[in-house]
Amino acid sequence: MIAARSVFESFKVVEKMLPDIYEPFTGIQIFGSDVEYMVKAAFFIQHRGKFIDINAGCPVKKVIKKGAGGALVRDLPKLLEMVREVKKNTEIPISVKTRIGWDKDEADKIYYSLVDAGADFVVIHTRTVKQVFLGKADWKVLRKIKEKPIPLYISGDIFTPEDAKTALEVSDADGVVVARGAIGNPWIFTQIRDYIDTGRYKKPSPKERLELFLKHIEENVKFFGEPKGIVEMRKFIAGYTKSIPLARRLRERFMKVQTLKEVRQLFEEFTNAFT
């Protein structure tokens, strides 16, 4: 998720966030309220991703105040102009991630408007922008969209493979998009695929969880350095250590480490304790 203006104001930072040109199936999400900046940003970075996604659903206050993210749902003409112009000036597919409406369900109106504007596919989080993340995502609202000229994906409260399968059945969407459900749980994508294909899926062992978490930490340190790259990872430890032995003690100690050497020693100690 990259601010369109930052592409021009701080590209050295943005460039580090962009996918490697050899990474397959990786898109770049941009957000902003200025159509011209969105178009220029999309054009400038398009060859670093397989598709460009326009964020028209983020409910975070600082994003809404700038007229970006979910605020675009309140100004549908501007959003549609944005989609048309970005599509016109880029060579790769354009998607839109949005919500069912600002404070009421207008999912069908939004979807068909985006189809007319030239979007290649649409992702709808089935809450309103005003709901933020309160209540339960209403998967069934997408069933009223009967004809789907372009793929429609459902998002919201997809935390398990079972959630994904139910959401697909209830909504009749073409696929699911996982957001918060992947935090500390990157296995969820293959688990969903396996569960839908076979009715079964494998859960990672405690050792596998810590090994991948360590790899994630190492990559973060490459980007931010020490200790910031480690401190940033504190928000992910609950997800990565869910249901493993001695998780509480591990989390408490992880909050105090500052170097990769300390992290590796800590993880080795706990891995040895439950293997």
C-alpha positions in Angstrom: 0.0 0.0 0.0 1.8 3.1 -1.3 0.8 6.7 -1.2 0.7 8.1 -4.8 2.5 11.3 -3.7 5.3 9.4 -2.0 6.3 7.9 -5.4 7.5 11.4 -6.3 8.3 12.9 -2.9 10.3 10.0 -1.4 11.0 7.4 -4.1 14.1 6.0 -2.5 11.9 4.7 0.3 9.1 3.6 -2.0 11.5 1.8 -4.3 12.5 -0.6 -1.5 8.9 -1.4 -1.0 8.1 -2.3 -4.6 8.2 -5.9 -5.7 11.2 -7.3 -7.4 10.5 -7.3 -11.2 10.9 -11.1 -11.2 8.3 -11.8 -8.5 5.2 -13.5 -10.1 1.6 -12.6 -9.3 2.5 -9.5 -7.2 0.4 -6.3 -7.4 1.0 -2.8 -6.1 -1.7 -1.0 -4.2 -1.7 2.8 -4.4 -3.9 5.3 -2.6 -4.5 9.0 -2.8 -7.2 11.6 -3.5 -5.6 13.4 -6.4 -6.5 11.8 -9.8 -3.4 13.3 -11.5 -1.0 12.0 -8.9 -2.7 8.5 -8.9 -2.3 8.4 -12.7 1.3 9.5 -12.7 2.2 7.1 -9.8 0.5 4.1 -11.6 2.3 4.9 -14.8 5.7 5.3 -13.2 5.6 2.1 -11.1 3.5 -0.2 -13.3 6.4 -2.3 -14.6 7.3 -3.4 -11.1 4.0 -5.3 -10.6 1.6 -7.6 -12.3 -1.4 -5.3 -11.6 -2.2 -2.0 -10.0 -4.8 -1.9 -7.2 -6.6 1.3 -6.3 -7.4 1.5 -2.6 -10.9 2.8 -2.2 -11.8 1.1 1.1 -9.2 1.9 3.8 -11.2 3.2 6.8 -8.3 4.6 8.8 -9.1 8.2 9.9 -5.8 9.8 8.6 -6.5 8.3 5.2 -10.1 9.3 5.2 -9.3 12.9 6.2 -7.1 13.3 3.1 -10.0 12.2 0.9 -8.3 8.9 0.0 -9.1 5.2 0.7 -12.7 4.7 1.8 -13.5 8.4 1.4 -13.6 7.8 -2.4 -16.8 5.8 -1.9 -18.5 9.1 -0.9 -17.3 10.6 -4.1 -18.1 7.9 -6.7 -17.6 10.2 -9.7 -14.1 11.0 -8.6 -13.3 7.3 -8.0 -14.6 6.4 -11.4 -12.6 9.1 -13.1 -9.5 7.8 -11.2 -10.1 4.3 -12.5 -10.7 5.4 -16.1 -7.6 7.6 -16.2 -5.3 5.0 -14.5 -6.6 2.4 -16.9 -6.1 4.6 -19.9 -2.5 5.4 -18.9 -1.2 1.9 -17.9 -0.5 -1.3 -19.6 -1.3 -3.8 -16.9 -4.6 -4.9 -15.2 -6.3 -2.5 -12.8 -8.2 -3.6 -9.8 -10.1 -1.7 -7.1 -10.3 -2.7 -3.4 -13.4 -1.1 -1.8 -16.3 -1.6 0.6 -20.0 -2.1 0.2 -20.6 1.6 0.8 -19.9 4.6 3.1 -22.6 4.0 5.7 -25.1 1.7 3.8 -25.0 -1.2 1.4 -24.5 0.0 -2.2 -22.3 -2.9 -3.3 -24.1 -3.6 -6.6 -24.0 0.1 -7.6 -20.3 0.4 -6.8 -19.4 -2.8 -8.6 -21.2 -2.1 -11.8 -19.9 1.5 -11.8 -16.4 0.1 -11.6 -17.1 -2.3 -14.4 -18.2 0.6 -16.6 -15.1 2.6 -15.6 -12.8 -0.2 -16.9 -11.6 -2.1 -13.8 -10.3 -5.6 -14.6 -11.5 -7.0 -11.3 -13.0 -5.8 -8.0 -12.4 -6.7 -4.4 -15.2 -5.8 -1.9 -14.8 -5.9 1.8 -18.3 -6.6 3.0 -18.5 -3.9 5.7 -19.3 -0.2 5.2 -16.4 2.3 5.6 -18.1 3.7 8.7 -18.1 0.2 10.3 -14.3 0.1 10.1 -13.8 -3.4 11.5 -16.8 -3.5 13.9 -19.5 -6.1 13.8 -19.3 -9.0 11.3 -18.6 -8.8 7.6 -21.9 -9.5 5.8 -20.8 -12.0 3.1 -24.3 -12.5 1.7 -24.7 -9.0 0.4 -22.7 -9.9 -2.7 -25.2 -12.5 -3.8 -27.4 -9.7 -5.3 -24.7 -9.1 -7.9 -25.9 -11.7 -10.3 -24.1 -10.9 -13.5 -20.4 -10.5 -13.1 -18.7 -9.2 -16.3 -15.4 -9.0 -14.4 -14.2 -11.1 -11.5 -15.5 -10.2 -8.0 -13.6 -11.1 -4.9 -14.8 -11.1 -1.4 -12.9 -9.8 1.6 -13.6 -9.3 5.3 -13.2 -11.7 8.3 -11.4 -14.4 6.3 -9.3 -15.9 9.2 -9.4 -19.6 8.5 -9.8 -22.0 5.5 -13.3 -22.7 6.7 -14.1 -19.0 6.6 -12.9 -18.8 3.0 -15.0 -21.7 1.9 -18.1 -20.4 3.6 -17.6 -16.9 2.3 -17.4 -18.2 -1.2 -20.5 -20.3 -0.8 -22.5 -17.5 0.9 -21.5 -14.7 -1.5 -21.1 -16.6 -4.8 -18.0 -14.5 -5.3 -15.2 -15.6 -7.7 -12.6 -15.8 -5.0 -11.5 -14.6 -1.6 -8.9 -12.0 -0.5 -7.2 -12.4 2.8 -6.0 -9.4 4.7 -5.8 -9.4 8.5 -6.1 -13.1 8.5 -2.6 -13.4 7.0 -0.9 -11.4 9.8 1.4 -13.9 11.5 -0.2 -16.7 9.5 1.2 -16.7 5.9 0.2 -20.4 5.6 -3.4 -19.5 5.2 -3.2 -19.1 1.5 -2.1 -22.7 0.8 -4.4 -23.9 3.5 -7.4 -22.3 1.8 -6.4 -23.8 -1.6 -5.9 -27.3 0.0 -9.2 -27.1 2.0 -11.2 -26.1 -1.0 -9.6 -28.8 -3.2 -9.5 -31.7 -0.8 -11.4 -30.8 2.4 -8.2 -31.0 4.4 -5.2 -28.7 5.2 -2.0 -29.0 7.1 -1.2 -26.8 10.1 2.4 -25.7 10.6 4.4 -27.2 13.5 5.7 -24.9 16.3 9.2 -25.3 14.7 7.9 -24.3 11.3 6.2 -21.3 12.8 9.4 -20.0 14.5 11.5 -20.7 11.4 9.3 -18.6 9.1 9.0 -15.9 11.7 12.7 -15.7 12.0 13.0 -15.4 8.2 10.4 -12.6 8.3 12.4 -10.8 11.0 15.6 -11.2 9.1 14.0 -9.6 6.0 12.6 -6.8 8.1 16.1 -6.1 9.6 17.5 -5.9 6.1 15.0 -3.2 5.3 15.0 -1.2 8.6 18.2 -2.2 10.3 18.6 -3.0 14.1 16.8 -2.5 16.4 13.9 -1.0 14.4 13.5 -4.0 12.2 13.0 -6.2 15.3 10.8 -3.8 17.2 8.5 -3.5 14.2 8.0 -7.3 14.3 6.6 -7.2 17.9 3.1 -6.7 16.4 3.3 -10.0 14.5 4.5 -12.3 17.3 1.0 -13.1 18.6 0.0 -14.5 15.2 3.2 -16.4 14.6 3.2 -18.0 18.1 -0.5 -18.8 18.4 -1.1 -22.1 20.1 2.6 -23.1 20.4 4.0 -24.3 23.7 5.4 -21.7 26.1 4.0 -18.9 23.8 3.4 -16.4 26.6 7.0 -16.7 27.9 8.4 -16.4 24.4 6.4 -13.3 23.6 7.5 -11.6 26.9 11.1 -12.2 26.2 10.8 -11.2 22.5 9.6 -7.8 23.6 13.1 -7.2 25.1 15.5 -8.3 22.4 17.2 -5.7 20.2 19.5 -7.7 17.9 19.3 -10.5 15.4 21.8 -12.5 17.4 19.5 -12.3 20.5 16.5 -13.3 18.4 18.3 -16.3 17.0 19.4 -17.4 20.4 15.9 -17.0 21.8 14.3 -19.0 19.0 16.8 -21.8 19.2 16.2 -22.1 22.9 12.5 -22.4 22.5 12.7 -24.6 19.5 14.8 -27.0 21.5 12.3 -26.9 24.3 9.5 -28.4 22.3 11.3 -30.7 19.9 
